[in-house]
Amino acid sequence: MKRIEFITPSDAEFGFSLTGVPQKIAEAADAEEVLTQTMAEPNIGLAVVDERLITGVPDERLRELEHSWQGIFLILPSPEKPPPEVEDYAARLIRRAIGYHVRLKL
């Protein structure tokens, strides 16, 4: 049976240890190495890494790791709140014209 492994920064250590889920603590500087080691373990079927750890890892490298591995790779969204969205000028014009807020994603 394959296992799940979480890779998180040290501030998430106690939350996962309370649930009994296996977890590795990493710093952003060595997250890619820890992820590579985790994916090399034959008994790991799901690797979940905290989004804050992989901000410095290029997207191409993450895709390469994901495609070369037989397991499932997930990125856990950061628990930090994102900055508030600034309303785009075009969205304000559309809202004024039709009286409805439109959310545009480009």
Rosetta constraint file for C-alpha pairs under 8 A:
AtomPair CA 1 CA 43 HARMONIC 7.28 0.50
AtomPair CA 2 CA 43 HARMONIC 5.04 0.50
AtomPair CA 2 CA 44 HARMONIC 5.29 0.50
AtomPair CA 2 CA 45 HARMONIC 4.88 0.50
AtomPair CA 2 CA 46 HARMONIC 7.74 0.50
AtomPair CA 3 CA 43 HARMONIC 6.03 0.50
AtomPair CA 3 CA 44 HARMONIC 4.71 0.50
AtomPair CA 3 CA 45 HARMONIC 5.51 0.50
AtomPair CA 3 CA 46 HARMONIC 6.59 0.50
AtomPair CA 4 CA 21 HARMONIC 7.39 0.50
AtomPair CA 4 CA 22 HARMONIC 6.86 0.50
AtomPair CA 4 CA 44 HARMONIC 5.97 0.50
AtomPair CA 4 CA 45 HARMONIC 6.12 0.50
AtomPair CA 4 CA 46 HARMONIC 4.73 0.50
AtomPair CA 4 CA 47 HARMONIC 6.03 0.50
AtomPair CA 4 CA 48 HARMONIC 7.64 0.50
AtomPair CA 5 CA 21 HARMONIC 7.27 0.50
AtomPair CA 5 CA 22 HARMONIC 5.30 0.50
AtomPair CA 5 CA 23 HARMONIC 5.53 0.50
AtomPair CA 5 CA 24 HARMONIC 7.37 0.50
AtomPair CA 5 CA 38 HARMONIC 7.61 0.50
AtomPair CA 5 CA 44 HARMONIC 6.79 0.50
AtomPair CA 5 CA 46 HARMONIC 6.33 0.50
AtomPair CA 5 CA 47 HARMONIC 5.08 0.50
AtomPair CA 5 CA 48 HARMONIC 6.24 0.50
AtomPair CA 6 CA 21 HARMONIC 7.59 0.50
AtomPair CA 6 CA 22 HARMONIC 6.38 0.50
AtomPair CA 6 CA 23 HARMONIC 4.55 0.50
AtomPair CA 6 CA 24 HARMONIC 6.18 0.50
AtomPair CA 6 CA 47 HARMONIC 6.06 0.50
AtomPair CA 6 CA 48 HARMONIC 4.76 0.50
AtomPair CA 6 CA 49 HARMONIC 5.82 0.50
AtomPair CA 6 CA 50 HARMONIC 7.86 0.50
AtomPair CA 7 CA 23 HARMONIC 5.74 0.50
AtomPair CA 7 CA 24 HARMONIC 4.83 0.50
AtomPair CA 7 CA 25 HARMONIC 5.93 0.50
AtomPair CA 7 CA 26 HARMONIC 6.62 0.50
AtomPair CA 7 CA 31 HARMONIC 7.96 0.50
AtomPair CA 7 CA 34 HARMONIC 7.87 0.50
AtomPair CA 7 CA 35 HARMONIC 7.46 0.50
AtomPair CA 7 CA 47 HARMONIC 7.58 0.50
AtomPair CA 7 CA 48 HARMONIC 6.13 0.50
AtomPair CA 7 CA 49 HARMONIC 4.63 0.50
AtomPair CA 7 CA 50 HARMONIC 6.26 0.50
AtomPair CA 8 CA 12 HARMONIC 6.24 0.50
AtomPair CA 8 CA 13 HARMONIC 7.27 0.50
AtomPair CA 8 CA 23 HARMONIC 7.23 0.50
AtomPair CA 8 CA 24 HARMONIC 6.43 0.50
AtomPair CA 8 CA 25 HARMONIC 5.28 0.50
AtomPair CA 8 CA 26 HARMONIC 6.03 0.50
AtomPair CA 8 CA 49 HARMONIC 6.11 0.50
AtomPair CA 8 CA 50 HARMONIC 5.15 0.50
AtomPair CA 8 CA 53 HARMONIC 7.19 0.50
AtomPair CA 9 CA 13 HARMONIC 7.23 0.50
AtomPair CA 9 CA 25 HARMONIC 5.42 0.50
AtomPair CA 9 CA 26 HARMONIC 5.31 0.50
AtomPair CA 9 CA 27 HARMONIC 5.94 0.50
AtomPair CA 9 CA 28 HARMONIC 7.79 0.50
AtomPair CA 9 CA 50 HARMONIC 7.33 0.50
AtomPair CA 9 CA 52 HARMONIC 7.92 0.50
AtomPair CA 9 CA 53 HARMONIC 7.00 0.50
AtomPair CA 10 CA 25 HARMONIC 5.63 0.50
AtomPair CA 10 CA 26 HARMONIC 6.97 0.50
AtomPair CA 10 CA 27 HARMONIC 7.82 0.50
AtomPair CA 12 CA 16 HARMONIC 6.78 0.50
AtomPair CA 13 CA 17 HARMONIC 6.26 0.50
AtomPair CA 13 CA 23 HARMONIC 7.69 0.50
AtomPair CA 13 CA 25 HARMONIC 7.01 0.50
AtomPair CA 14 CA 18 HARMONIC 6.08 0.50
AtomPair CA 15 CA 19 HARMONIC 6.98 0.50
AtomPair CA 16 CA 20 HARMONIC 6.49 0.50
AtomPair CA 16 CA 21 HARMONIC 5.79 0.50
AtomPair CA 16 CA 22 HARMONIC 7.57 0.50
AtomPair CA 16 CA 23 HARMONIC 6.93 0.50
AtomPair CA 17 CA 21 HARMONIC 6.21 0.50
AtomPair CA 17 CA 22 HARMONIC 7.37 0.50
AtomPair CA 17 CA 23 HARMONIC 7.42 0.50
AtomPair CA 26 CA 30 HARMONIC 6.49 0.50
AtomPair CA 26 CA 31 HARMONIC 5.72 0.50
AtomPair CA 26 CA 34 HARMONIC 7.11 0.50
AtomPair CA 26 CA 53 HARMONIC 7.67 0.50
AtomPair CA 27 CA 31 HARMONIC 5.92 0.50
AtomPair CA 27 CA 53 HARMONIC 6.63 0.50
AtomPair CA 28 CA 52 HARMONIC 7.31 0.50
AtomPair CA 28 CA 53 HARMONIC 4.39 0.50
AtomPair CA 28 CA 54 HARMONIC 6.48 0.50
AtomPair CA 28 CA 55 HARMONIC 7.76 0.50
AtomPair CA 28 CA 56 HARMONIC 7.38 0.50
AtomPair CA 29 CA 53 HARMONIC 7.89 0.50
AtomPair CA 29 CA 56 HARMONIC 7.94 0.50
AtomPair CA 30 CA 34 HARMONIC 6.35 0.50
AtomPair CA 31 CA 35 HARMONIC 6.01 0.50
AtomPair CA 31 CA 53 HARMONIC 5.95 0.50
AtomPair CA 31 CA 54 HARMONIC 6.60 0.50
AtomPair CA 32 CA 36 HARMONIC 6.11 0.50
AtomPair CA 32 CA 54 HARMONIC 7.25 0.50
AtomPair CA 32 CA 57 HARMONIC 6.93 0.50
AtomPair CA 33 CA 37 HARMONIC 6.21 0.50
AtomPair CA 34 CA 38 HARMONIC 6.11 0.50
AtomPair CA 35 CA 39 HARMONIC 6.18 0.50
AtomPair CA 35 CA 47 HARMONIC 7.84 0.50
AtomPair CA 35 CA 49 HARMONIC 7.75 0.50
AtomPair CA 36 CA 40 HARMONIC 6.25 0.50
AtomPair CA 36 CA 65 HARMONIC 7.53 0.50
AtomPair CA 37 CA 41 HARMONIC 6.70 0.50
AtomPair CA 38 CA 44 HARMONIC 7.10 0.50
AtomPair CA 38 CA 47 HARMONIC 7.27 0.50
AtomPair CA 39 CA 44 HARMONIC 6.82 0.50
AtomPair CA 39 CA 47 HARMONIC 7.20 0.50
AtomPair CA 39 CA 69 HARMONIC 6.77 0.50
AtomPair CA 39 CA 71 HARMONIC 7.79 0.50
AtomPair CA 44 CA 71 HARMONIC 7.30 0.50
AtomPair CA 45 CA 70 HARMONIC 7.69 0.50
AtomPair CA 45 CA 71 HARMONIC 4.59 0.50
AtomPair CA 45 CA 72 HARMONIC 6.20 0.50
AtomPair CA 46 CA 71 HARMONIC 5.69 0.50
AtomPair CA 46 CA 72 HARMONIC 4.76 0.50
AtomPair CA 46 CA 73 HARMONIC 5.95 0.50
AtomPair CA 46 CA 74 HARMONIC 7.58 0.50
AtomPair CA 47 CA 71 HARMONIC 7.58 0.50
AtomPair CA 47 CA 72 HARMONIC 6.32 0.50
AtomPair CA 47 CA 73 HARMONIC 4.99 0.50
AtomPair CA 47 CA 74 HARMONIC 6.26 0.50
AtomPair CA 48 CA 73 HARMONIC 6.03 0.50
AtomPair CA 48 CA 74 HARMONIC 4.73 0.50
AtomPair CA 48 CA 75 HARMONIC 5.65 0.50
AtomPair CA 48 CA 76 HARMONIC 6.28 0.50
AtomPair CA 49 CA 53 HARMONIC 7.28 0.50
AtomPair CA 49 CA 54 HARMONIC 7.80 0.50
AtomPair CA 49 CA 73 HARMONIC 7.99 0.50
AtomPair CA 49 CA 74 HARMONIC 6.47 0.50
AtomPair CA 49 CA 75 HARMONIC 5.06 0.50
AtomPair CA 49 CA 76 HARMONIC 5.74 0.50
AtomPair CA 50 CA 54 HARMONIC 7.30 0.50
AtomPair CA 50 CA 75 HARMONIC 5.89 0.50
AtomPair CA 50 CA 76 HARMONIC 4.73 0.50
AtomPair CA 50 CA 77 HARMONIC 6.48 0.50
AtomPair CA 50 CA 78 HARMONIC 6.50 0.50
AtomPair CA 51 CA 55 HARMONIC 6.76 0.50
AtomPair CA 51 CA 75 HARMONIC 5.69 0.50
AtomPair CA 51 CA 76 HARMONIC 5.55 0.50
AtomPair CA 51 CA 77 HARMONIC 5.40 0.50
AtomPair CA 51 CA 78 HARMONIC 5.45 0.50
AtomPair CA 52 CA 78 HARMONIC 6.12 0.50
AtomPair CA 57 CA 61 HARMONIC 6.80 0.50
AtomPair CA 57 CA 62 HARMONIC 7.06 0.50
AtomPair CA 58 CA 62 HARMONIC 6.60 0.50
AtomPair CA 59 CA 63 HARMONIC 6.21 0.50
AtomPair CA 60 CA 64 HARMONIC 6.11 0.50
AtomPair CA 61 CA 65 HARMONIC 6.20 0.50
AtomPair CA 62 CA 66 HARMONIC 6.13 0.50
AtomPair CA 63 CA 67 HARMONIC 6.06 0.50
AtomPair CA 64 CA 68 HARMONIC 6.12 0.50
AtomPair CA 65 CA 69 HARMONIC 6.33 0.50
AtomPair CA 66 CA 72 HARMONIC 7.53 0.50
AtomPair CA 66 CA 73 HARMONIC 6.17 0.50
AtomPair CA 87 CA 91 HARMONIC 6.62 0.50
AtomPair CA 87 CA 92 HARMONIC 6.79 0.50
AtomPair CA 88 CA 92 HARMONIC 6.35 0.50
AtomPair CA 89 CA 93 HARMONIC 6.34 0.50
AtomPair CA 90 CA 94 HARMONIC 6.26 0.50
AtomPair CA 91 CA 95 HARMONIC 6.05 0.50
AtomPair CA 91 CA 101 HARMONIC 7.28 0.50
AtomPair CA 91 CA 102 HARMONIC 6.13 0.50
AtomPair CA 91 CA 103 HARMONIC 6.99 0.50
AtomPair CA 91 CA 104 HARMONIC 7.09 0.50
AtomPair CA 92 CA 96 HARMONIC 6.14 0.50
AtomPair CA 92 CA 101 HARMONIC 7.83 0.50
AtomPair CA 93 CA 97 HARMONIC 6.09 0.50
AtomPair CA 94 CA 98 HARMONIC 6.01 0.50
AtomPair CA 94 CA 99 HARMONIC 7.60 0.50
AtomPair CA 94 CA 100 HARMONIC 7.48 0.50
AtomPair CA 94 CA 101 HARMONIC 7.48 0.50
AtomPair CA 94 CA 102 HARMONIC 7.10 0.50
AtomPair CA 95 CA 99 HARMONIC 4.96 0.50
AtomPair CA 95 CA 100 HARMONIC 4.79 0.50
AtomPair CA 95 CA 101 HARMONIC 4.91 0.50
AtomPair CA 95 CA 102 HARMONIC 6.53 0.50
AtomPair CA 96 CA 100 HARMONIC 7.39 0.50
